[in-house]
Amino acid sequence: MTTQGREGIEPFLAAAGAVLDVRAPSEYAQGHIPGARNLPLFSDAERAAVGTAYKQQGRQAAIQLGLELVGPRLAELGEALRTAQAEQGGVLRLHCWRGGMRSESVAWLARQLDLPVIVLEGGYKVFRRWVLELLEEPWPVQLLGGRTGTGKTDLLLALRQRGVAVLDLEGLAHHRGSSFGGLGLPPQPSNEHYENRIAMELRHHRQRGAQQIWLEAESAQVGRCRIPAGLWRQMQEAPLLEIQRPLAERLRQLVAVYGGQDPVALRDATERIARRLGPQRTSAAVEAIDRGDWTAAASQMLDYYDRCYDHELARHGAEDQRRLLGSHDLGHLSAEAAADQLLGTGCMTASPA
């Protein structure tokens, strides 16, 4: 069975069973359908060799080389297909770059083993077109703002546990957004895969009938990942709810997040923003890091980050004050208690189950 192009994306994604991406490892690493496993028909070097044979000698020569390369691994591929189907049940959902020979070849093998299989016509290429179109659609985005250290991410995660539709832009990017944002986190995805992750989250919220989707107010880039242009434009027009915390609580939260990080990495991150901090604050922050005084180091950073945030907040509300939904002082509340308090005010609602 083959799902048909752009119209086949939803049935393909909705079907139960493993998604198997049979492209080469480097193609998969650049970007893939979130949740898909990589079952490469060819290695990167083999794919290059087959492509060269096709260009220089034609289709038949490329097919012959492909058969020679894959033949010794047929049993291994068959076992991988059986394992994937046994682990996740349902139907094996296969795709390559354009839904061509690679996915059809693996689908043929699955059928010989009596395994249920569907192939995405148009492959990953049509999935990417679907992603880019979806990211341009209108979404009911609402922003959660607040100065550095107010615990916005933890609050959003607590709200998610209570049924609020949340798009965790920092979590999807593996980055907290500042010069220090990548410390202690996994490597960031490619920008392409970041878009894929966001699109699949938005699809999930649409399926649940979300009337609001809450995001943290971010700059256009989260580390090396750029927020998709269509979504970013909507964020500039979205209503914003601000949260506040006392300075002591903000410092405590920053120390909890960054105090256990490598001092050398903290020092390097500080020196990357030295021009913006200024020589005196940079020197004071570095000295505090060297002596392990994380609270003093964080306090030197906050002046700079507070000024950046205040500028962004003023810009967001300058044209239309109706975009500002209000401000809530959460004091020293835990993320869970703060989430309950915000839900109690009625300023945000949970999505339908």
N, C-alpha and C positions, 0 to 999 in steps of 0.2 A: 504494500500500500504506500502511496505517495501523497503527502499533503501539498496542496496547490499554492505555491508562491506566497504573496503577501497575505492572502485570505487564509492560507494554511498555517500561519504562525500560531493563532490562538488554539486551534485544535491540537497542534503539535505540543505547545506548552502545557495545555490542560490535560493531556493524556497521562495516565499513570504509568510509571516505569522509568528506567534509567535513560538519561540523555547521553549519548556517546558521540563525541567529537572526534572524527577520524582524521583530522588534519595533522600536520606535522607539529612537533612540540613548540617550535618558535611561533607558529601561527596561533596556537592555543594560548600561549603565554601573552601574546599581544592583546588578546581579548577573546572571550568566549561567552556562551550562554551561561549565566550563573547557575551553579549546581551541576553542570555538565562534567563528565569524566573525559579525559583524553585517552583515546585508544587509537594511536597513530598507525595508519596503514604503512606509511613510510617515515623514516627518520628525516631530519632536515637535509642531511647530505644526500640521501636517496631521492628525496623530492627534487632537489636541485639537478641530480643526474637525469631523472626522468624528464624534467622540463627541458634540459639541454638536448636530450635525444629527440624530443618532439620537435624542437626548433630546427635542429640540424638534419634529422633523418626522417621525420614525419611521424604520423600517428601510430602506424603499425610497429615501428621500431621502439617507440615509447611504451606501448602496451607490452611488447615482448620483454623489455627490460623490467618493467613493473612485475610481470609474472615471475621472472627469475629472482627478483628481490624478495617477493612476498611468499613464494612457494614454500621455502623451508620453514616459514613461520605460521602456516595455515593452522596447524594443530594448536599452537599457542594462542592465536587469535580466536579460534573456536572456543577454547577453554575460557578465555576472557569474556566472550559473549555469554556463555552459559552461566558464568559466575555472576555477571551483572544482572541477568534476568532472574536468577535464583535469589539474589540479595534484595532486589527491589520489586520483583514481580511485574505485573503489567506487561507492557509492550516495550521492546527496544526501540528507542527513538534515535535515529542516526542522521548525521549531517556532515558534510564537508564544506568547502568554500562556496560552491555553486550548486550543490546537489547533483554532482556529476559522477564520474567513474569511480572515485574513491568510495563514496557512500554506497553507491549501487553495488560495488564489488563486495563490500562487507555485508550488505543486506542479502546478497546472493548466498554468502556463506551461512548467515543466520538461518535462511530458509532451508538450506540443506540439513541443518540441525533441528528443524521443526520448531524454531523459536519465532514468536510473533514479532514483527518488525514493521516500522514505518520510516520513510525517508522524507526529509524536509526538502521539497522542491525549491531550488534557489539557494539552499544552504545558508550558511552563516551570512552571506552577502545580503539575503533578503531579511534576515533577522536584524542586521544592522540598519537597514532602511526603515524597518518597523520601529526600532529604538529611536532613531533621529526624528521620525514623524511624531512619535508619542511624546517626546520631550518638548515639542513645540505646541502641544495641546494646552488648553487652559486648565489650571489646577487650583483647588481651593486652599492655597497656601496661607499660613499664618506664621508669623515670626516670633520667636522667643529671644529677647535681647537682655543684655545685662553685662556689667563690667567683668573683666577678667577675674576669675576666682569665685564667681557667684554660683558655680556648680550647674551651669545650664545643661551640660551633657548628661550628668547624673539625673537631673530633674526630668529631662526628656525620656530617659530610659525608664524611670519610675512611672511616668505618665503612660508610656507604652504598655507597661505591665498592667495598667488599669484600663486598657482598652482604647486609649487615645491613639489616633493615627499619627505616627511620628516618622519622619524621614531623617535619619541620622547621617547627615552629610559627612561629619567627621569620622564616624565609625566606618562608613563605606570607603572612605579615603585612607584609613589607617593613619590619621593625622589629627592633632588637636588644633591646628590652625595658626599657631604662633611660630616664632623662631625655634621654640623648644618642643613643638608639637609632635615631632616624630620620635622623640626619645622613648625607648622601651616598647615601641610598637612594631608590628611586622612591616616588611617593605610595602611601599605604596603600589597600588595597581597602576597599570597604564591609564592614560586619560580615556582611551577607548573603553577599557573594561570598567572604569568608574562610571561612564555613561550607561553601560549595560546594567550595572548594579542598581543605579538610580531608577532606570526605566522599569526594571522588574519590581522594585519596591512600590513605585507609583501604580503599576498594574495591580499589585496586591491590594492597595488601598481602594482602588476603583472597584475591584471585585467585592470588597466589603461595604461599599456604599458610603465611604467616608465623606462627611460634609465639611470637615476641616482636616488639613494635613499640616502638622506643626514641624517647623524647621528652626534650627538655630540661626540667628542673624549672622551671616558670614561675609567675609570679603569674597571677591570673585574667584580666588584660588584657595584651596585647602592643601597646603604644602605644594606639591607639584601637580595636583589634580585640579583642573579648572571646572567650576560648576557650569553645566551646559547653558548655552546662551539663552535659550527659550525660557528655561526655569529661572535663570538669573534675572531676566527682565521682569518676570512676574514677582520675584522677591523684592524688587525695587518699589513695586506698587502695593505690596501686601501689608495688611494691618500688623502692628507690632505691639506685643505685650512685654513690658520691661520688668525684670526682677531685680531686687536690691538685697545686699547683705552688708552687715557691719564690716569695717576694715579688718578687724581681728579674725572674723570668720573667713573672710576671703584669703587672708594669709594662711590660715590653718588648712584650707582646702588645697592651696597651691603647694604647701609643704607636703601634704599627704600624697599628692600626685607626683611631684618632682623630687622630693627629698631623698628618695631611694635610688635616683638615677646616678649614673657614672659622673663624678665631679668633672672629669676632663670634658665629657660631652656637654655638660652644663656650661662650663667655661667657654667652650667653642661656640655654643649657641648664643651666649651673651656677647661675645666679641663680634659675632655676625651683625648685631644690631648696634654696635658701638657708636656709629655716626648718628643714629637716631636717639640713643640714650644720652649722648654727650660724654665727654671725658671724665667728669667727676663721678657721675652715676655709674659709668662702666667700671671705673677703678674701684669704687666702693663695692659694687656687686661682685667683681672678681675676687676681691679680698675676702668678702664674706663666704664665697664658695670655697676658697682655699682653706678657711678655718672651720668649715662645716656648719656655718650659721645660715641655715636655709631661710629662716624667717627674714633676716636682714637682707639677704640677697633678693628675695621676692619683693620686699618693700621697695627696693631700688627700681625694679622693673615696672611696678604698678603705675607710677606717675606717667610714664610714657604710654603704656597701654590704656590708661584711663583717658588721656587726652585724645588718643585715636578713637576710642569708643564714643566719647562725647561728641566728637566731630561727626561721626557717622550717624549718631542718633539725631543730632540737629539737622543734618542733611535729609534724613529720612522723613522728618516731620515738617520740613520747611515749607513744602508746597501745599500740604493738606494735613492739618492737625487731626482730621478724622482717622488717619492711619494709625495714630497712637491709641492703643486700647487701654492705656493706664499703666500704673506702676504698683508693684506689690513688694513690700519689705518682708522678706522671709526670715529675717533674724538669724537664729542659729538652728533652725529646723533641719532635720534630716531631709534627704531627697524625697523619701517616702511620705513624710508628714507634709512637706511642702506641696507635693503632688495632690494629696488629699485636700489641702487648703485651697489650692487653685481650682480644683474640680468643684469644691463647695461654693465658690463664688459664682459659678455659672459662666465664667469667661471662656471655658473650653469644655468640650463634651467628648464622651467616648463614642466610638464608631459602632454601628450595629454589629451584632455578633455574626 
